[in-house]
């Protein structure tokens, strides 16, 4: 029964086709992501996974890591056509040194793509050093035009009406021409305010990117990505969708529930359909010129009753629905994204419990200064398993409704100890 279930839910596992990931390397366009031994049995458990003793961590040579990221982002002589954007915060639990290379390996399969990479360091002025500072400094030191680390401008952008007005206007406000991000978020938490500034900072750089940039990909730094071995990533799939659908402005990548859906049309283009849920700012692909042409969005003041972060998603969702400007990619057979657990424990493991359980299989992975060892080891193990397709999911109404055993509304994983102990990612 275990074998039958494995074949039904993990039909993509073929470890013999997964070349090992090169030690120390983050050359995401030249090195295949999966790291499994060819001898892994088709439905083996945790013992079948290549353990840390059998392969080198990606973190042993930090300087080489940073250089590889920068070199890979500019490996083609052609001007870049995409910008990859992510956001870091000093309180992030998952090690950025592991997450950024993981995401970049998974967003494309092309060996010589030229992709600009933008890292937004969303550090508030009163925050001290963060655990990811060392890696950010190494990325800055590479001084590559295709790899940039930028700070959020808390001193000026928060109080600049023009900064907010580039994206949203509020005609019903008392003095709409004086509306600033600080005024908009003054009654909300610092976390919501910093999220808003971080997101708009990334979007600002996207809009101002060089002319060759056709679209921008944004992933929060804790988003995990799966790409079928030797298959296309979201960077490879998005251009065909935008070409076939000239009205689309924003695409959501496939979610976990779509993992068993091939979702390609007769021309080999990923199928995209109207979103089931509100758009999530945590993972999206934006057609730069099309968004630029629609901004700013006139926003009803009553939308501000919600938190700004929820309101940002609501504004974008409502505006996109008015013009049929957004869609969800449905080719989950090729690639999917997922959030960490949002459950509070009980039947499904919490965020902390999930990585603690994974960390039990991470003996031998090196520590990363500043980060909790449990999250370092847990993240390394999760990335190895998830990139190798070691996870289960299903497409069902209960998953969409948030009552299923594998996902919470298809967007975040629902870890279970039995599955993790058997060798799965969650």
LOVOLO-259801 format. One record per residue (C-alpha): residue number from 1; residue in one letter; x, y, z. Coordinates in Angstrom, 2 decimals. Example, Ala and Ser with C-alpha at 12.3 -4.5 7.8 and 13.67 -1.06 7.14 Angstrom:
<nodes>
+-----+------+---------+---------+---------+
: seq : type :      c1 :      c2 :      c3 :
+-----+------+---------+---------+---------+
:   1 :    A :   12.30 :   -4.50 :    7.80 :
:   2 :    S :   13.67 :   -1.06 :    7.14 :
+-----+------+---------+---------+---------+
</nodes>
This chain:
<nodes>
+-----+------+---------+---------+---------+
: seq : type :      c1 :      c2 :      c3 :
+-----+------+---------+---------+---------+
:   1 :    X :    0.00 :    0.00 :    0.00 :
:   2 :    X :    2.83 :    2.37 :    0.77 :
:   3 :    X :    4.38 :    1.67 :   -2.63 :
:   4 :    X :    1.07 :    2.25 :   -4.44 :
:   5 :    X :    0.49 :    5.50 :   -2.60 :
:   6 :    X :    4.01 :    6.65 :   -3.38 :
:   7 :    X :    3.53 :    5.96 :   -7.08 :
:   8 :    X :    0.19 :    7.75 :   -7.07 :
:   9 :    X :    1.35 :   10.91 :   -5.33 :
:  10 :    X :    5.04 :   11.16 :   -6.26 :
:  11 :    X :    5.07 :   10.19 :   -9.90 :
:  12 :    X :    7.88 :   12.67 :  -10.62 :
:  13 :    X :   10.48 :   10.90 :   -8.51 :
:  14 :    X :   13.20 :    9.49 :  -10.70 :
:  15 :    X :   16.39 :    9.96 :   -8.71 :
:  16 :    X :   18.63 :    8.46 :  -11.37 :
:  17 :    X :   17.86 :   11.51 :  -13.54 :
:  18 :    X :   18.93 :   13.98 :  -10.86 :
:  19 :    X :   22.57 :   14.99 :  -11.27 :
:  20 :    X :   24.19 :   16.04 :   -8.00 :
:  21 :    X :   24.35 :   19.71 :   -7.04 :
:  22 :    X :   27.89 :   21.02 :   -7.21 :
:  23 :    X :   29.46 :   21.77 :   -3.83 :
:  24 :    X :   29.76 :   25.47 :   -2.90 :
:  25 :    X :   28.03 :   26.47 :   -6.12 :
:  26 :    X :   25.12 :   28.85 :   -6.50 :
:  27 :    X :   25.49 :   29.13 :  -10.27 :
:  28 :    X :   21.77 :   28.72 :  -10.63 :
:  29 :    X :   21.74 :   28.69 :  -14.40 :
:  30 :    X :   24.53 :   26.17 :  -14.85 :
:  31 :    X :   24.13 :   23.70 :  -11.97 :
:  32 :    X :   21.19 :   21.38 :  -11.60 :
:  33 :    X :   19.41 :   21.80 :   -8.25 :
:  34 :    X :   18.69 :   18.25 :   -7.25 :
:  35 :    X :   21.10 :   16.35 :   -5.01 :
:  36 :    X :   20.18 :   12.69 :   -4.69 :
:  37 :    X :   22.23 :    9.55 :   -5.12 :
:  38 :    X :   21.32 :    7.43 :   -8.13 :
:  39 :    X :   20.93 :    4.54 :   -5.72 :
:  40 :    X :   17.94 :    6.10 :   -3.96 :
:  41 :    X :   15.08 :    3.64 :   -4.14 :
:  42 :    X :   11.91 :    4.89 :   -5.81 :
:  43 :    X :    9.92 :    5.02 :   -2.59 :
:  44 :    X :   12.71 :    5.06 :   -0.05 :
:  45 :    X :   12.48 :    6.89 :    3.22 :
:  46 :    X :   14.73 :    9.40 :    4.90 :
:  47 :    X :   17.67 :    7.01 :    4.92 :
:  48 :    X :   17.65 :    7.01 :    1.12 :
:  49 :    X :   18.27 :   10.73 :    0.90 :
:  50 :    X :   21.78 :   11.88 :    0.33 :
:  51 :    X :   22.85 :   13.03 :    3.76 :
:  52 :    X :   25.06 :   15.97 :    4.55 :
:  53 :    X :   28.06 :   13.71 :    4.99 :
:  54 :    X :   27.80 :   12.73 :    1.33 :
:  55 :    X :   27.74 :   16.19 :   -0.16 :
:  56 :    X :   29.21 :   19.56 :    0.64 :
:  57 :    X :   27.01 :   22.35 :    1.90 :
:  58 :    X :   26.41 :   25.36 :   -0.31 :
:  59 :    X :   27.67 :   27.54 :    2.55 :
:  60 :    X :   31.23 :   26.46 :    3.15 :
:  61 :    X :   32.83 :   29.13 :    0.96 :
:  62 :    X :   30.81 :   32.29 :    1.50 :
:  63 :    X :   32.94 :   34.44 :   -0.81 :
:  64 :    X :   32.56 :   31.94 :   -3.65 :
:  65 :    X :   28.84 :   31.75 :   -2.98 :
:  66 :    X :   28.39 :   35.49 :   -3.43 :
:  67 :    X :   30.60 :   35.52 :   -6.52 :
:  68 :    X :   28.66 :   32.65 :   -8.08 :
:  69 :    X :   25.34 :   34.47 :   -7.57 :
:  70 :    X :   26.67 :   37.60 :   -9.24 :
:  71 :    X :   28.40 :   35.75 :  -12.05 :
:  72 :    X :   25.36 :   33.65 :  -12.85 :
:  73 :    X :   23.10 :   36.68 :  -12.97 :
:  74 :    X :   25.22 :   38.16 :  -15.73 :
:  75 :    X :   26.35 :   35.00 :  -17.52 :
:  76 :    X :   24.86 :   35.98 :  -20.87 :
:  77 :    X :   26.09 :   38.75 :  -23.18 :
:  78 :    X :   22.49 :   39.57 :  -24.07 :
:  79 :    X :   20.78 :   42.26 :  -21.99 :
:  80 :    X :   18.64 :   40.83 :  -19.17 :
:  81 :    X :   14.92 :   40.39 :  -19.82 :
:  82 :    X :   13.84 :   39.63 :  -16.25 :
:  83 :    X :   14.47 :   41.00 :  -12.79 :
:  84 :    X :   14.31 :   38.69 :   -9.78 :
:  85 :    X :   13.38 :   40.56 :   -6.58 :
:  86 :    X :   13.30 :   39.46 :   -2.96 :
:  87 :    X :   13.00 :   41.07 :    0.45 :
:  88 :    X :   15.03 :   40.38 :    3.60 :
:  89 :    X :   14.42 :   41.46 :    7.17 :
:  90 :    X :   16.75 :   41.22 :   10.20 :
:  91 :    X :   14.32 :   38.93 :   12.05 :
:  92 :    X :   14.03 :   36.32 :    9.27 :
:  93 :    X :   14.36 :   32.80 :   10.68 :
:  94 :    X :   15.33 :   30.98 :    7.49 :
:  95 :    X :   18.97 :   31.49 :    6.41 :
:  96 :    X :   19.14 :   33.84 :    3.44 :
:  97 :    X :   22.37 :   32.16 :    2.32 :
:  98 :    X :   20.33 :   29.01 :    1.66 :
:  99 :    X :   17.05 :   30.53 :    0.47 :
: 100 :    X :   18.34 :   32.92 :   -2.21 :
: 101 :    X :   20.39 :   30.27 :   -4.06 :
: 102 :    X :   17.48 :   27.82 :   -3.77 :
: 103 :    X :   15.04 :   30.28 :   -5.34 :
: 104 :    X :   17.42 :   31.26 :   -8.12 :
: 105 :    X :   18.12 :   27.64 :   -9.02 :
: 106 :    X :   14.41 :   26.92 :   -9.26 :
: 107 :    X :   13.04 :   29.90 :  -11.21 :
: 108 :    X :   14.69 :   28.96 :  -14.52 :
: 109 :    X :   16.31 :   26.02 :  -16.29 :
: 110 :    X :   18.19 :   28.00 :  -18.93 :
: 111 :    X :   21.98 :   27.65 :  -18.58 :
: 112 :    X :   22.90 :   31.12 :  -19.83 :
: 113 :    X :   20.00 :   33.34 :  -18.86 :
: 114 :    X :   20.82 :   36.87 :  -17.91 :
: 115 :    X :   18.64 :   37.92 :  -15.02 :
: 116 :    X :   19.03 :   41.00 :  -12.87 :
: 117 :    X :   18.80 :   40.23 :   -9.14 :
: 118 :    X :   17.55 :   42.82 :   -6.66 :
: 119 :    X :   17.72 :   42.20 :   -2.90 :
: 120 :    X :   15.80 :   44.71 :   -0.77 :
: 121 :    X :   17.33 :   45.00 :    2.72 :
: 122 :    X :   14.26 :   46.03 :    4.70 :
: 123 :    X :   16.01 :   47.08 :    7.89 :
: 124 :    X :   14.32 :   49.71 :   10.04 :
: 125 :    X :   16.62 :   52.47 :   11.39 :
: 126 :    X :   16.37 :   51.27 :   14.99 :
: 127 :    X :   17.28 :   47.66 :   14.17 :
: 128 :    X :   20.75 :   46.40 :   14.96 :
: 129 :    X :   22.75 :   43.82 :   13.03 :
: 130 :    X :   20.87 :   40.91 :   11.48 :
: 131 :    X :   21.99 :   37.32 :   10.85 :
: 132 :    X :   22.04 :   37.82 :    7.09 :
: 133 :    X :   24.31 :   40.88 :    7.17 :
: 134 :    X :   27.47 :   38.95 :    6.37 :
: 135 :    X :   26.01 :   37.47 :    3.21 :
: 136 :    X :   24.51 :   40.80 :    2.13 :
: 137 :    X :   27.92 :   42.44 :    2.55 :
: 138 :    X :   29.49 :   39.78 :    0.35 :
: 139 :    X :   26.88 :   40.38 :   -2.34 :
: 140 :    X :   27.50 :   44.13 :   -2.16 :
: 141 :    X :   31.25 :   43.55 :   -2.41 :
: 142 :    X :   30.81 :   41.78 :   -5.75 :
: 143 :    X :   29.80 :   45.18 :   -7.15 :
: 144 :    X :   27.95 :   43.58 :  -10.08 :
: 145 :    X :   25.54 :   45.69 :  -12.17 :
: 146 :    X :   23.26 :   42.64 :  -12.35 :
: 147 :    X :   23.22 :   41.93 :   -8.60 :
: 148 :    X :   22.17 :   44.80 :   -6.34 :
: 149 :    X :   21.41 :   45.09 :   -2.64 :
: 150 :    X :   19.36 :   48.20 :   -1.83 :
: 151 :    X :   18.09 :   49.65 :    1.44 :
: 152 :    X :   14.56 :   50.80 :    2.16 :
: 153 :    X :   14.59 :   54.58 :    2.45 :
: 154 :    X :   12.87 :   55.10 :    5.78 :
: 155 :    X :   14.12 :   58.70 :    5.98 :
: 156 :    X :   12.61 :   59.99 :    2.73 :
: 157 :    X :   10.24 :   57.53 :    1.02 :
: 158 :    X :    7.97 :   57.31 :    4.06 :
: 159 :    X :    7.25 :   61.06 :    3.90 :
: 160 :    X :    7.34 :   61.62 :    0.15 :
: 161 :    X :    3.83 :   62.02 :   -1.37 :
: 162 :    X :    5.24 :   61.33 :   -4.83 :
: 163 :    X :    6.57 :   57.93 :   -3.75 :
: 164 :    X :    3.12 :   56.65 :   -2.71 :
: 165 :    X :    1.31 :   58.45 :   -5.53 :
: 166 :    X :    3.30 :   56.52 :   -8.10 :
: 167 :    X :    1.30 :   53.45 :   -7.09 :
: 168 :    X :   -1.89 :   54.53 :   -5.30 :
: 169 :    X :   -3.93 :   57.71 :   -5.09 :
: 170 :    X :   -6.70 :   58.38 :   -2.58 :
: 171 :    X :   -9.13 :   60.94 :   -4.08 :
: 172 :    X :  -11.46 :   60.66 :   -1.08 :
: 173 :    X :   -8.79 :   61.50 :    1.48 :
: 174 :    X :   -8.92 :   64.89 :    3.22 :
: 175 :    X :   -5.74 :   66.12 :    1.51 :
: 176 :    X :   -5.01 :   63.50 :   -1.15 :
: 177 :    X :   -2.05 :   65.39 :   -2.58 :
: 178 :    X :   -0.31 :   65.21 :    0.83 :
: 179 :    X :   -0.91 :   61.52 :    1.47 :
: 180 :    X :    2.28 :   59.66 :    2.38 :
: 181 :    X :    3.10 :   56.12 :    3.33 :
: 182 :    X :    3.79 :   57.23 :    6.90 :
: 183 :    X :    0.32 :   58.79 :    7.21 :
: 184 :    X :   -1.22 :   55.74 :    5.63 :
: 185 :    X :    0.37 :   53.37 :    8.14 :
: 186 :    X :    0.59 :   55.55 :   11.27 :
: 187 :    X :   -2.14 :   53.61 :   13.08 :
: 188 :    X :   -0.74 :   50.24 :   12.12 :
: 189 :    X :    2.09 :   48.08 :   13.41 :
: 190 :    X :    5.74 :   48.66 :   12.54 :
: 191 :    X :    5.73 :   45.27 :   10.83 :
: 192 :    X :    2.91 :   46.26 :    8.48 :
: 193 :    X :    4.57 :   49.59 :    7.77 :
: 194 :    X :    7.92 :   48.00 :    6.98 :
: 195 :    X :    6.28 :   45.37 :    4.76 :
: 196 :    X :    4.52 :   48.10 :    2.81 :
: 197 :    X :    7.72 :   50.10 :    2.30 :
: 198 :    X :    9.71 :   47.01 :    1.36 :
: 199 :    X :    7.21 :   45.91 :   -1.26 :
: 200 :    X :    6.84 :   49.35 :   -2.80 :
: 201 :    X :   10.63 :   49.77 :   -2.84 :
: 202 :    X :   10.97 :   46.57 :   -4.86 :
: 203 :    X :    8.18 :   47.64 :   -7.21 :
: 204 :    X :    9.79 :   51.05 :   -7.65 :
: 205 :    X :   13.03 :   49.44 :   -8.83 :
: 206 :    X :   11.08 :   47.17 :  -11.16 :
: 207 :    X :    9.38 :   50.12 :  -12.82 :
: 208 :    X :   12.70 :   51.95 :  -13.20 :
: 209 :    X :   14.59 :   48.95 :  -14.58 :
: 210 :    X :   16.43 :   49.16 :  -17.89 :
: 211 :    X :   14.35 :   48.88 :  -21.05 :
: 212 :    X :   15.33 :   45.28 :  -21.78 :
: 213 :    X :   13.56 :   44.09 :  -18.59 :
: 214 :    X :   10.18 :   42.74 :  -19.70 :
: 215 :    X :    8.95 :   41.37 :  -16.40 :
: 216 :    X :    9.84 :   41.19 :  -12.71 :
: 217 :    X :    9.56 :   38.15 :  -10.45 :
: 218 :    X :    9.02 :   38.77 :   -6.76 :
: 219 :    X :    9.41 :   36.06 :   -4.13 :
: 220 :    X :    9.47 :   36.61 :   -0.39 :
: 221 :    X :   12.66 :   35.21 :    1.08 :
: 222 :    X :   10.81 :   32.33 :    2.80 :
: 223 :    X :    9.01 :   31.05 :   -0.31 :
: 224 :    X :   10.05 :   27.59 :   -1.49 :
: 225 :    X :   10.01 :   26.67 :   -5.17 :
: 226 :    X :    9.90 :   23.32 :   -6.96 :
: 227 :    X :   10.88 :   22.91 :  -10.61 :
: 228 :    X :   10.66 :   19.60 :  -12.45 :
: 229 :    X :   14.13 :   18.19 :  -13.14 :
: 230 :    X :   15.29 :   19.62 :  -16.48 :
: 231 :    X :   11.92 :   21.35 :  -16.79 :
: 232 :    X :   11.13 :   25.05 :  -17.19 :
: 233 :    X :   10.82 :   27.45 :  -14.30 :
: 234 :    X :    8.49 :   30.40 :  -13.96 :
: 235 :    X :   10.93 :   32.71 :  -15.78 :
: 236 :    X :   10.84 :   30.33 :  -18.74 :
: 237 :    X :    7.05 :   29.89 :  -18.69 :
: 238 :    X :    5.87 :   33.47 :  -18.17 :
: 239 :    X :    6.78 :   34.99 :  -21.58 :
: 240 :    X :    4.51 :   32.60 :  -23.48 :
: 241 :    X :    1.56 :   33.40 :  -21.22 :
: 242 :    X :    2.07 :   37.15 :  -21.54 :
: 243 :    X :    2.38 :   36.82 :  -25.32 :
: 244 :    X :   -0.86 :   34.83 :  -25.66 :
: 245 :    X :   -2.72 :   37.11 :  -23.23 :
: 246 :    X :   -1.92 :   40.78 :  -23.95 :
: 247 :    X :   -4.25 :   41.92 :  -21.16 :
: 248 :    X :   -2.44 :   40.08 :  -18.36 :
: 249 :    X :   -0.34 :   42.24 :  -16.05 :
: 250 :    X :    0.30 :   39.96 :  -13.05 :
: 251 :    X :    0.75 :   36.19 :  -12.93 :
: 252 :    X :    0.68 :   34.04 :   -9.82 :
: 253 :    X :    2.94 :   30.96 :  -10.07 :
: 254 :    X :    1.31 :   27.54 :   -9.64 :
: 255 :    X :    0.39 :   26.51 :   -6.11 :
: 256 :    X :    0.85 :   23.12 :   -4.45 :
: 257 :    X :   -2.66 :   21.89 :   -5.35 :
: 258 :    X :   -1.75 :   22.12 :   -9.05 :
: 259 :    X :    1.31 :   19.89 :   -8.78 :
: 260 :    X :   -0.39 :   17.01 :  -10.59 :
: 261 :    X :   -1.74 :   19.23 :  -13.36 :
: 262 :    X :    0.28 :   19.24 :  -16.60 :
: 263 :    X :   -1.50 :   22.44 :  -17.64 :
: 264 :    X :    0.16 :   23.11 :  -21.01 :
: 265 :    X :   -1.83 :   24.08 :  -24.11 :
: 266 :    X :   -1.34 :   22.76 :  -27.65 :
: 267 :    X :    1.40 :   25.32 :  -28.30 :
: 268 :    X :    3.30 :   24.27 :  -25.20 :
: 269 :    X :    2.32 :   27.39 :  -23.25 :
: 270 :    X :    1.39 :   27.15 :  -19.59 :
: 271 :    X :   -2.37 :   27.47 :  -19.06 :
: 272 :    X :   -3.41 :   30.42 :  -16.88 :
: 273 :    X :   -6.86 :   31.03 :  -15.38 :
: 274 :    X :   -8.43 :   33.74 :  -13.17 :
: 275 :    X :   -7.12 :   33.54 :   -9.58 :
: 276 :    X :   -9.15 :   31.52 :   -7.07 :
: 277 :    X :   -8.01 :   33.76 :   -4.22 :
: 278 :    X :   -6.82 :   37.33 :   -3.74 :
: 279 :    X :   -3.43 :   37.97 :   -5.28 :
: 280 :    X :   -0.55 :   37.36 :   -2.91 :
: 281 :    X :    2.33 :   39.81 :   -2.80 :
: 282 :    X :    4.55 :   36.97 :   -1.64 :
: 283 :    X :    4.98 :   35.46 :   -5.10 :
: 284 :    X :    4.12 :   37.09 :   -8.41 :
: 285 :    X :    5.36 :   37.82 :  -11.90 :
: 286 :    X :    4.73 :   41.33 :  -13.20 :
: 287 :    X :    4.72 :   42.54 :  -16.79 :
: 288 :    X :    6.64 :   45.76 :  -16.23 :
: 289 :    X :    5.42 :   47.97 :  -19.07 :
: 290 :    X :    1.78 :   46.89 :  -18.72 :
: 291 :    X :    1.75 :   47.70 :  -15.01 :
: 292 :    X :    3.52 :   50.98 :  -15.64 :
: 293 :    X :    0.81 :   51.96 :  -18.12 :
: 294 :    X :   -1.98 :   51.37 :  -15.55 :
: 295 :    X :   -0.46 :   53.09 :  -12.51 :
: 296 :    X :   -1.42 :   54.81 :  -10.30 :
: 297 :    X :   -4.54 :   53.07 :   -9.03 :
: 298 :    X :   -7.24 :   55.33 :   -7.59 :
: 299 :    X :   -8.10 :   53.68 :   -4.28 :
: 300 :    X :  -11.34 :   54.04 :   -2.28 :
: 301 :    X :  -10.56 :   55.28 :    1.22 :
: 302 :    X :  -12.74 :   52.61 :    2.87 :
: 303 :    X :  -10.24 :   49.99 :    1.69 :
: 304 :    X :   -7.86 :   51.34 :    4.31 :
: 305 :    X :   -9.93 :   49.85 :    7.12 :
: 306 :    X :   -7.91 :   46.67 :    6.70 :
: 307 :    X :   -4.21 :   46.44 :    7.40 :
: 308 :    X :   -2.20 :   48.07 :    4.63 :
: 309 :    X :   -0.55 :   44.82 :    3.65 :
: 310 :    X :   -3.91 :   43.13 :    3.24 :
: 311 :    X :   -5.17 :   46.28 :    1.56 :
: 312 :    X :   -2.28 :   46.26 :   -0.92 :
: 313 :    X :   -3.32 :   42.76 :   -1.98 :
: 314 :    X :   -6.99 :   43.78 :   -2.02 :
: 315 :    X :   -6.27 :   46.87 :   -4.13 :
: 316 :    X :   -4.28 :   44.89 :   -6.68 :
: 317 :    X :   -6.82 :   42.06 :   -6.75 :
: 318 :    X :   -9.78 :   44.41 :   -7.26 :
: 319 :    X :   -8.00 :   46.44 :   -9.92 :
: 320 :    X :   -6.83 :   43.36 :  -11.81 :
: 321 :    X :  -10.29 :   41.78 :  -11.71 :
: 322 :    X :  -11.84 :   44.91 :  -13.18 :
: 323 :    X :   -9.66 :   44.60 :  -16.26 :
: 324 :    X :   -9.03 :   40.81 :  -16.26 :
: 325 :    X :   -5.41 :   41.69 :  -15.66 :
: 326 :    X :   -4.30 :   38.79 :  -13.44 :
: 327 :    X :   -4.15 :   35.02 :  -13.71 :
: 328 :    X :   -2.81 :   31.98 :  -11.90 :
: 329 :    X :   -0.48 :   29.66 :  -13.78 :
: 330 :    X :   -1.85 :   26.12 :  -13.69 :
: 331 :    X :    1.12 :   24.10 :  -14.95 :
: 332 :    X :    2.05 :   22.74 :  -11.54 :
: 333 :    X :    3.64 :   19.67 :  -13.08 :
: 334 :    X :    6.47 :   22.00 :  -14.11 :
: 335 :    X :    6.81 :   24.24 :  -11.07 :
: 336 :    X :    5.03 :   25.18 :   -7.82 :
: 337 :    X :    5.59 :   27.58 :   -4.94 :
: 338 :    X :    4.62 :   27.25 :   -1.29 :
: 339 :    X :    4.70 :   29.15 :    1.99 :
: 340 :    X :    6.01 :   27.60 :    5.20 :
: 341 :    X :    3.41 :   26.30 :    7.63 :
: 342 :    X :    0.88 :   28.83 :    8.91 :
: 343 :    X :   -0.73 :   26.37 :   11.30 :
: 344 :    X :   -0.35 :   26.71 :   15.05 :
: 345 :    X :    0.47 :   23.10 :   15.82 :
: 346 :    X :   -1.85 :   20.29 :   16.86 :
: 347 :    X :   -2.73 :   17.95 :   14.01 :
: 348 :    X :   -0.46 :   19.89 :   11.66 :
: 349 :    X :    2.98 :   21.03 :   12.71 :
: 350 :    X :    3.69 :   24.71 :   13.31 :
: 351 :    X :    6.42 :   26.62 :   11.51 :
: 352 :    X :    8.94 :   26.00 :   14.31 :
: 353 :    X :    7.95 :   22.36 :   14.82 :
: 354 :    X :    8.33 :   21.63 :   11.12 :
: 355 :    X :   11.93 :   22.80 :   10.86 :
: 356 :    X :   12.84 :   21.22 :   14.19 :
: 357 :    X :   11.68 :   17.85 :   12.87 :
: 358 :    X :   13.58 :   18.28 :    9.60 :
: 359 :    X :   16.71 :   19.34 :   11.50 :
: 360 :    X :   16.92 :   15.85 :   13.01 :
: 361 :    X :   18.06 :   14.68 :    9.57 :
: 362 :    X :   20.54 :   17.53 :    9.13 :
: 363 :    X :   23.50 :   16.40 :   11.21 :
: 364 :    X :   26.69 :   17.45 :    9.46 :
: 365 :    X :   25.41 :   20.67 :    7.90 :
: 366 :    X :   27.55 :   23.60 :    9.02 :
: 367 :    X :   26.20 :   26.36 :   11.22 :
: 368 :    X :   25.65 :   29.86 :    9.88 :
: 369 :    X :   26.64 :   32.61 :   12.34 :
: 370 :    X :   23.64 :   34.49 :   13.67 :
: 371 :    X :   21.03 :   31.91 :   12.67 :
: 372 :    X :   19.43 :   29.30 :   14.89 :
: 373 :    X :   21.04 :   25.95 :   14.06 :
: 374 :    X :   17.65 :   24.24 :   13.96 :
: 375 :    X :   16.46 :   26.50 :   11.17 :
: 376 :    X :   19.75 :   26.18 :    9.26 :
: 377 :    X :   19.69 :   22.39 :    9.28 :
: 378 :    X :   15.92 :   22.21 :    8.78 :
: 379 :    X :   16.06 :   24.54 :    5.80 :
: 380 :    X :   18.92 :   22.63 :    4.18 :
: 381 :    X :   17.05 :   19.33 :    4.53 :
: 382 :    X :   13.78 :   20.83 :    3.26 :
: 383 :    X :   15.46 :   22.35 :    0.20 :
: 384 :    X :   17.13 :   19.04 :   -0.71 :
: 385 :    X :   13.86 :   17.14 :   -0.43 :
: 386 :    X :   11.59 :   19.72 :   -2.03 :
: 387 :    X :   13.85 :   20.31 :   -5.03 :
: 388 :    X :   13.95 :   16.54 :   -5.54 :
: 389 :    X :   10.14 :   16.32 :   -5.62 :
: 390 :    X :    9.95 :   14.58 :   -2.25 :
: 391 :    X :    6.49 :   15.79 :   -1.25 :
: 392 :    X :    2.83 :   14.81 :   -1.51 :
: 393 :    X :   -0.19 :   16.87 :   -2.42 :
: 394 :    X :   -3.55 :   16.54 :   -4.11 :
: 395 :    X :   -6.02 :   18.63 :   -6.08 :
: 396 :    X :   -9.27 :   18.59 :   -4.13 :
: 397 :    X :  -11.95 :   20.90 :   -2.81 :
: 398 :    X :  -10.89 :   20.27 :    0.77 :
: 399 :    X :   -7.41 :   21.55 :   -0.02 :
: 400 :    X :   -8.87 :   24.69 :   -1.62 :
: 401 :    X :  -11.14 :   25.20 :    1.40 :
: 402 :    X :   -8.28 :   24.82 :    3.86 :
: 403 :    X :   -9.40 :   21.56 :    5.45 :
: 404 :    X :   -7.11 :   19.17 :    3.57 :
: 405 :    X :   -4.16 :   17.21 :    4.97 :
: 406 :    X :   -1.49 :   18.58 :    2.62 :
: 407 :    X :   -2.01 :   22.34 :    2.30 :
: 408 :    X :   -3.77 :   25.30 :    3.88 :
: 409 :    X :   -5.82 :   26.84 :    1.04 :
: 410 :    X :   -3.27 :   25.38 :   -1.41 :
: 411 :    X :   -0.81 :   28.16 :   -0.51 :
: 412 :    X :    1.05 :   26.93 :    2.58 :
: 413 :    X :    2.21 :   23.42 :    3.40 :
: 414 :    X :    0.77 :   21.34 :    6.22 :
: 415 :    X :    3.69 :   19.38 :    7.67 :
: 416 :    X :    3.10 :   16.04 :    9.34 :
: 417 :    X :    5.70 :   14.15 :   11.37 :
: 418 :    X :    4.98 :   10.78 :    9.77 :
: 419 :    X :    5.57 :   12.12 :    6.29 :
: 420 :    X :    8.76 :   13.95 :    7.28 :
: 421 :    X :   10.16 :   10.86 :    9.01 :
: 422 :    X :    9.46 :    8.84 :    5.86 :
: 423 :    X :   11.66 :   11.18 :    3.81 :
: 424 :    X :    9.24 :   13.84 :    2.57 :
: 425 :    X :    9.73 :   17.58 :    2.82 :
: 426 :    X :    6.58 :   18.26 :    4.87 :
+-----+------+---------+---------+---------+
</nodes>
